Amino acid sequence: MSSGDLRELYQQVILDHNRNPRNFKELPAATKRVEGYNPLCGDHYTVFIELDGDVIKDISFIGNGCAISKSSASVMTSTVKGRRTEDAEKMFEIFHRLVMGKPAGLSEAELGRLAAFSGVSEFPARIKCATLAWHTLHNASGGRDNRMNMREEVTFSRNTDAVMIPSGERVLVPNGSHATITQSLGGSYTLITDRGLMIRVSGKEVEAIGKTPENVPDVTPGEALTPEKLESLVWDQLKTCFDPEIPVNIVDLGLVYLCELEDAEGGGTNVKVKMTLTAPGCGMGPVLAHDVKQKIESLPGVKTAEVEVVFDPVWDRSMMSEAAKLQLGMMW
């Protein structure tokens, strides 16, 4: 099948199963009920399974999420219904390899509509969307995949400035609020509050949840700050900034297109950065750019940092470093 045909099939499957999801209902006779949650984007599904011995007699799901996660859940329930649990586990492994861009070990005819999801491998930010329902089924079968379950309960010790995900809107979290940490990267924390909001807390604000601010520039007092040393420090700071949906820093993701240092009028150095996003519509773009600017301007010798978010060229996974591909399981 050509890439054009595969892309058309991908669009057809996503649209069809998102608009008319199969088995989208509660299952009163279910012998298992398992919840799946993606803390990075808020997708949340409950999968119901009715077993007859080791056969999945019936399966359904309910919940909310993006078109990719819902259509994937719909295709999954249609695929595994009537199969033995052992076969369903094999389908989980096949699907996981498929969306990671690895050989699935089956022909396109044998894969059927699952083949459409191979296109997800081109968009790492959407892999967790596509696999959420499958990981939920895997966990129901006794799997021990905990990649979606990184949780720590915290209480805010004071009013705290935070940023909502994915809108980027700034909010004030009241003193005494309870929340659950779902991700910690580069000194920033992603949390779900007791009111169901997904937020990010960073900088000195992390003290309110009992954490120590990170990413203090590594400069020895009295050390001569050469242009080479300062440029190295700038890149080190860039590596402490993370895409809100992928646990890899923006440098290894290939999101930084330009980083230039120039002498500033009156002394010091100005830094100019051009960067992009994995998903152009992400509301966190300005927040990520502000994070980059703030961290660079914290460096000694830096007067100002100008950070511009651009979308030409459009980012794709070929821009990722080998380290990023290895971390995300895209090398084999």
KEGUVO-232601 format. One line per field, with one value per residue (C-alpha): x, y, z; residue in three letters; residue number from 1. Coordinates in steps of 0.25 Angstrom, whole numbers, plus 5000, padded with zeros to 4 digits. Layout:
px	X	...
py	Y	...
pz	Z	...
residu	ALA	...
num	NUM	...
//
This chain:
px	5000	5006	5008	4997	4987	4991	4989	4975	4972	4977	4968	4956	4957	4959	4947	4938	4941	4942	4928	4922	4930	4927	4924	4923	4914	4914	4914	4905	4910	4925	4934	4945	4945	4958	4961	4971	4976	4986	4991	4998	4985	4973	4968	4960	4953	4947	4948	4938	4941	4932	4940	4935	4946	4958	4950	4946	4931	4928	4936	4932	4937	4932	4939	4945	4957	4962	4958	4971	4969	4954	4955	4967	4958	4947	4956	4962	4948	4944	4957	4958	4944	4942	4957	4964	4971	4985	4982	4977	4991	4998	4989	4994	5008	5006	4998	5009	5020	5011	5010	5024	5028	5034	5031	5018	5020	5007	5003	4994	4983	4984	4985	4972	4968	4979	4989	4983	4989	5004	5003	5003	5018	5020	5014	5021	5012	5000	5005	5000	4986	4986	4991	4983	4971	4981	4989	4976	4973	4987	4986	4973	4979	4990	5000	5009	5011	5011	5015	5002	5002	5013	5006	5009	4999	5002	4996	4999	5005	5002	4995	5002	5003	5001	4998	4987	4989	4987	4981	4993	4984	4990	4983	4984	4984	4978	4986	4982	4978	4980	4986	4993	5007	5007	5020	5033	5043	5053	5049	5034	5023	5010	4998	4983	4976	4965	4956	4960	4969	4982	4993	5008	5016	5030	5042	5041	5026	5030	5033	5018	5017	5029	5039	5053	5055	5064	5073	5083	5093	5106	5116	5128	5129	5140	5141	5144	5131	5136	5127	5129	5125	5113	5108	5110	5102	5091	5089	5090	5078	5070	5072	5064	5052	5042	5030	5018	5013	5027	5037	5049	5056	5053	5068	5067	5053	5059	5050	5061	5064	5073	5081	5090	5098	5102	5109	5098	5100	5106	5111	5106	5100	5087	5082	5073	5065	5056	5048	5036	5025	5022	5007	5005	4991	4997	4993	5005	5014	5015	5017	5028	5035	5034	5040	5052	5053	5053	5063	5073	5072	5075	5089	5100	5104	5091	5084	5072	5067	5058	5050	5041	5032	5032	5026	5034	5039	5029	5034	5035	5041	5053	5058	5059	5073	5077	5076	5061	5057	5064	5057	5043	5046	5047	5060	5061
py	5000	5014	5025	5032	5021	5018	5033	5032	5020	5026	5038	5029	5020	5032	5040	5027	5022	5035	5039	5025	5018	5003	4997	5011	5007	5002	4987	4982	4968	4972	4963	4973	4988	4996	5011	5017	5031	5040	5051	5058	5062	5058	5046	5037	5023	5012	4998	4987	4973	4961	4948	4934	4926	4931	4937	4952	4949	4964	4977	4992	5005	5019	5032	5045	5048	5052	5046	5037	5031	5029	5023	5014	5009	5006	4998	4991	4986	4982	4974	4967	4963	4948	4945	4938	4947	4941	4946	4959	4961	4957	4968	4978	4975	4976	4989	4995	4992	4997	5011	5012	5010	4996	4984	4978	4964	4963	4966	4978	4969	4962	4975	4980	4994	4993	4996	5011	5014	5012	5026	5030	5027	5040	5048	5044	5053	5045	5031	5031	5035	5023	5013	5018	5008	4997	4999	4999	4985	4981	4985	4978	4965	4966	4974	4982	4995	5007	5017	5024	5023	5033	5039	5046	5053	5067	5079	5093	5101	5115	5122	5118	5123	5112	5109	5101	5090	5091	5105	5112	5121	5125	5122	5124	5111	5114	5110	5096	5091	5076	5071	5059	5060	5052	5057	5063	5068	5079	5085	5087	5078	5074	5072	5069	5077	5073	5081	5073	5083	5080	5090	5092	5098	5102	5111	5116	5112	5097	5101	5101	5086	5083	5082	5089	5098	5092	5096	5106	5110	5102	5114	5114	5128	5136	5127	5134	5134	5132	5133	5118	5115	5124	5117	5104	5108	5113	5100	5093	5102	5098	5084	5086	5090	5080	5078	5077	5064	5057	5053	5058	5071	5081	5080	5065	5066	5075	5087	5097	5102	5114	5119	5131	5139	5154	5165	5174	5189	5194	5180	5166	5156	5155	5142	5139	5126	5120	5108	5100	5091	5076	5080	5094	5096	5094	5105	5102	5109	5123	5116	5107	5120	5127	5116	5116	5131	5131	5120	5126	5140	5134	5132	5141	5150	5149	5162	5158	5146	5147	5134	5132	5120	5117	5106	5106	5096	5087	5078	5063	5051	5051	5063	5056	5052	5037	5038	5043	5032	5022	5028	5027	5013	5017	5010	4995
pz	5000	4996	5006	5000	5001	5015	5019	5013	5020	5033	5031	5028	5040	5050	5045	5044	5058	5064	5059	5061	5071	5072	5086	5092	5104	5118	5119	5131	5130	5130	5139	5138	5138	5136	5135	5126	5127	5120	5129	5118	5110	5119	5111	5120	5117	5124	5118	5121	5118	5119	5120	5117	5122	5115	5103	5102	5100	5100	5102	5102	5106	5110	5113	5107	5098	5085	5072	5071	5085	5083	5069	5074	5086	5076	5066	5078	5084	5070	5068	5081	5083	5082	5083	5094	5104	5100	5086	5090	5097	5084	5077	5088	5085	5070	5071	5080	5070	5059	5065	5069	5054	5056	5048	5052	5047	5039	5025	5023	5019	5033	5040	5034	5039	5050	5038	5038	5051	5046	5042	5057	5057	5050	5061	5075	5082	5078	5081	5095	5090	5080	5091	5103	5101	5098	5110	5118	5112	5115	5129	5131	5126	5137	5129	5138	5129	5138	5128	5130	5145	5151	5162	5175	5184	5189	5196	5192	5204	5198	5187	5174	5160	5150	5135	5130	5120	5108	5107	5113	5122	5135	5148	5163	5171	5185	5198	5203	5189	5187	5174	5168	5161	5148	5142	5146	5135	5135	5148	5144	5149	5142	5152	5153	5163	5172	5163	5150	5144	5138	5141	5141	5152	5150	5155	5170	5170	5172	5186	5189	5186	5194	5183	5181	5169	5159	5148	5154	5144	5146	5148	5157	5165	5159	5146	5133	5125	5111	5099	5097	5111	5111	5098	5105	5117	5107	5101	5115	5119	5106	5110	5122	5114	5110	5101	5110	5103	5101	5112	5103	5104	5092	5087	5086	5080	5069	5072	5073	5059	5063	5075	5073	5082	5080	5087	5094	5093	5107	5110	5112	5102	5094	5091	5079	5078	5068	5071	5067	5073	5070	5069	5063	5070	5084	5093	5101	5091	5097	5111	5106	5099	5112	5119	5109	5111	5126	5127	5117	5124	5137	5132	5136	5125	5117	5115	5108	5101	5089	5086	5074	5071	5056	5047	5035	5033	5039	5050	5047	5055	5046	5053	5066	5072	5073	5088	5087	5077	5087	5099	5092	5087	5072	5069	5068
residu	MET	SER	SER	GLY	ASP	LEU	ARG	GLU	LEU	TYR	GLN	GLN	VAL	ILE	LEU	ASP	HIS	ASN	ARG	ASN	PRO	ARG	ASN	PHE	LYS	GLU	LEU	PRO	ALA	ALA	THR	LYS	ARG	VAL	GLU	GLY	TYR	ASN	PRO	LEU	CYS	GLY	ASP	HIS	TYR	THR	VAL	PHE	ILE	GLU	LEU	ASP	GLY	ASP	VAL	ILE	LYS	ASP	ILE	SER	PHE	ILE	GLY	ASN	GLY	CYS	ALA	ILE	SER	LYS	SER	SER	ALA	SER	VAL	MET	THR	SER	THR	VAL	LYS	GLY	ARG	ARG	THR	GLU	ASP	ALA	GLU	LYS	MET	PHE	GLU	ILE	PHE	HIS	ARG	LEU	VAL	MET	GLY	LYS	PRO	ALA	GLY	LEU	SER	GLU	ALA	GLU	LEU	GLY	ARG	LEU	ALA	ALA	PHE	SER	GLY	VAL	SER	GLU	PHE	PRO	ALA	ARG	ILE	LYS	CYS	ALA	THR	LEU	ALA	TRP	HIS	THR	LEU	HIS	ASN	ALA	SER	GLY	GLY	ARG	ASP	ASN	ARG	MET	ASN	MET	ARG	GLU	GLU	VAL	THR	PHE	SER	ARG	ASN	THR	ASP	ALA	VAL	MET	ILE	PRO	SER	GLY	GLU	ARG	VAL	LEU	VAL	PRO	ASN	GLY	SER	HIS	ALA	THR	ILE	THR	GLN	SER	LEU	GLY	GLY	SER	TYR	THR	LEU	ILE	THR	ASP	ARG	GLY	LEU	MET	ILE	ARG	VAL	SER	GLY	LYS	GLU	VAL	GLU	ALA	ILE	GLY	LYS	THR	PRO	GLU	ASN	VAL	PRO	ASP	VAL	THR	PRO	GLY	GLU	ALA	LEU	THR	PRO	GLU	LYS	LEU	GLU	SER	LEU	VAL	TRP	ASP	GLN	LEU	LYS	THR	CYS	PHE	ASP	PRO	GLU	ILE	PRO	VAL	ASN	ILE	VAL	ASP	LEU	GLY	LEU	VAL	TYR	LEU	CYS	GLU	LEU	GLU	ASP	ALA	GLU	GLY	GLY	GLY	THR	ASN	VAL	LYS	VAL	LYS	MET	THR	LEU	THR	ALA	PRO	GLY	CYS	GLY	MET	GLY	PRO	VAL	LEU	ALA	HIS	ASP	VAL	LYS	GLN	LYS	ILE	GLU	SER	LEU	PRO	GLY	VAL	LYS	THR	ALA	GLU	VAL	GLU	VAL	VAL	PHE	ASP	PRO	VAL	TRP	ASP	ARG	SER	MET	MET	SER	GLU	ALA	ALA	LYS	LEU	GLN	LEU	GLY	MET	MET	TRP
num	1	2	3	4	5	6	7	8	9	10	11	12	13	14	15	16	17	18	19	20	21	22	23	24	25	26	27	28	29	30	31	32	33	34	35	36	37	38	39	40	41	42	43	44	45	46	47	48	49	50	51	52	53	54	55	56	57	58	59	60	61	62	63	64	65	66	67	68	69	70	71	72	73	74	75	76	77	78	79	80	81	82	83	84	85	86	87	88	89	90	91	92	93	94	95	96	97	98	99	100	101	102	103	104	105	106	107	108	109	110	111	112	113	114	115	116	117	118	119	120	121	122	123	124	125	126	127	128	129	130	131	132	133	134	135	136	137	138	139	140	141	142	143	144	145	146	147	148	149	150	151	152	153	154	155	156	157	158	159	160	161	162	163	164	165	166	167	168	169	170	171	172	173	174	175	176	177	178	179	180	181	182	183	184	185	186	187	188	189	190	191	192	193	194	195	196	197	198	199	200	201	202	203	204	205	206	207	208	209	210	211	212	213	214	215	216	217	218	219	220	221	222	223	224	225	226	227	228	229	230	231	232	233	234	235	236	237	238	239	240	241	242	243	244	245	246	247	248	249	250	251	252	253	254	255	256	257	258	259	260	261	262	263	264	265	266	267	268	269	270	271	272	273	274	275	276	277	278	279	280	281	282	283	284	285	286	287	288	289	290	291	292	293	294	295	296	297	298	299	300	301	302	303	304	305	306	307	308	309	310	311	312	313	314	315	316	317	318	319	320	321	322	323	324	325	326	327	328	329	330	331	332
//
